[in-house]
């Protein structure tokens, strides 16, 4: 993995009921406006992916997590920029009522099945969700 450029992170938020919480992205964005994707963002200078995930969750949702709470799902090639990779994490037992949205249009709750069927869910997100089989979700 040392030769892969990890430019950002995405965090899948799983509720106690087994559904997932996603971000409906702002409609004025260059990348995937109004589409449904995981929370996350770009890695800052001198920041590793885990630090980035913790910072992004705090900034976007006022969610304070510890690094041991985040489960590594894998590294996926960006659908936007080839040869650039996104580190994906899974965070379990998240209750939407405890979140304060600071980025995006809304929080969208979907079952795994409905996420795969929803046309607004990005293809990248669907690819990541397919990989969750290994986590017995």
URZICOR-V273692 format. One record per residue. N is the residue number from 1. RES is the residue in three letters. SS is DSSP state (a for helix, b for strand, c for the rest). D_CENTER is the distance of its C-alpha to the mean C-alpha in whole Angstrom. Layout:
n = [N N]
res = [RES RES]
ss = [SS SS]
d_center = [D_CENTER D_CENTER]
//
This chain:
n = [1 2 3 4 5 6 7 8 9 10 11 12 13 14 15 16 17 18 19 20 21 22 23 24 25 26 27 28 29 30 31 32 33 34 35 36 37 38 39 40 41 42 43 44 45 46 47 48 49 50 51 52 53 54 55 56 57 58 59 60 61 62 63 64 65 66 67 68 69 70 71 72 73 74 75 76 77 78 79 80 81 82 83 84 85 86 87 88 89 90 91 92 93 94 95 96 97 98 99 100 101 102 103 104 105 106 107 108 109 110 111 112 113 114 115 116 117 118 119 120 121 122 123 124 125 126 127 128 129 130 131 132 133 134 135 136 137]
res = [UNK UNK UNK UNK UNK UNK UNK UNK UNK UNK UNK UNK UNK UNK UNK UNK UNK UNK UNK UNK UNK UNK UNK UNK UNK UNK UNK UNK UNK UNK UNK UNK UNK UNK UNK UNK UNK UNK UNK UNK UNK UNK UNK UNK UNK UNK UNK UNK UNK UNK UNK UNK UNK UNK UNK UNK UNK UNK UNK UNK UNK UNK UNK UNK UNK UNK UNK UNK UNK UNK UNK UNK UNK UNK UNK UNK UNK UNK UNK UNK UNK UNK UNK UNK UNK UNK UNK UNK UNK UNK UNK UNK UNK UNK UNK UNK UNK UNK UNK UNK UNK UNK UNK UNK UNK UNK UNK UNK UNK UNK UNK UNK UNK UNK UNK UNK UNK UNK UNK UNK UNK UNK UNK UNK UNK UNK UNK UNK UNK UNK UNK UNK UNK UNK UNK UNK UNK]
ss = [c c c c b b b b b b b b b b c c c c c b b b b b c c c c c c c c c c c b b c b b b b c c c c c c a a a a a a a a a a a a a c c c c c a a a c b b b b b b b c c c c c c b b b b b b b b c c c c a a a c c c c c c c b b b b b c a a a a a a c c c b c a a a a a a a a a a a a a c c]
d_center = [20 22 23 19 18 14 13 10 7 3 3 4 7 11 14 17 18 16 14 10 9 7 8 11 12 15 18 19 17 18 15 14 15 15 13 10 6 3 4 5 8 11 13 17 20 21 17 16 12 13 14 12 9 12 13 10 10 13 14 11 12 15 13 15 14 16 15 17 14 11 12 12 11 12 12 12 14 13 14 15 17 19 19 16 13 10 9 6 7 8 9 12 15 13 16 15 18 17 15 16 14 15 13 13 15 14 12 12 13 13 15 14 17 17 13 15 18 16 17 15 12 11 13 10 8 11 12 9 10 14 13 13 17 17 16 18 16]
//
